[in-house]
């Protein structure tokens, strides 16, 4: 079970991962990024989490089914 603080930490960590990947050199340690990605994905929001969040905060989240990306 993922707790709210774990989910929040995962979203924040995923943002930082994307920043780090964007700034990485061609010699970046791919295994480091893979390991971090696995840790972040463990608590990353699922589509149902986003659907519920969209219901409570439609100004912040959109229902993933409505975006066509889910």
N, C-alpha and C positions, 0 to 999 in steps of 0.2 A: 504494500500500500504506500502510495506517495502522499506525503504531507504537504500542506500548502507552502511551507517555507522551503521544502526541497524542490518543489515545482518552480517557485520564484527564483531560487538560486540557479536552477538549470537554465531558465530563460536568460538570466543575466550572464551566466557562463557561456551560453551559446553565442550571445552577442559578442562577447570578448573573443571567443574562438574565431568568429568571422573576421573581426578586426585583425587578429593575429595572422590569420591565413592571408588576408589581403596585403599585409605588410611583410609576409615571409619571403625570404630569398629562395632562389631555385634550389638551394642546398638545405632547405628546411627538413627537419626530422619528421618524416611522414608518420612513423610509428607513434611519435609523441602526440600528433594530432588525432590519430585513430584512437588511441587510448583515452584521450580527453573526450572525444566524441562519444565513445561508449558510455563513459561516466555521465555525461550530460543527458544523453538519450534515455538513460534509466528513469529519470524523473521528468522528462520533457512532456508537455501537455499533449494528450491524445485529442483526436477530433471531438470526442464527446465532452472533454473538458472545455474546449473552445465553444462548443454549442451552448453549454451551460453558462459560460462567461458572457457570451453574446446576449443571452436572455436577460442577464442582470446588468450588463454594461454595454448596451448596443453602440454607444458613442466611442467605445474603445476597441471592442472585438466585433467581428462579423461572423456569422454562422458559416463554418467551412463548407457546408453543402451549397450555400448560396454563392460562393466565390468561384466554383467550378474547379478548384485546385485540390480538393480533398479526394 
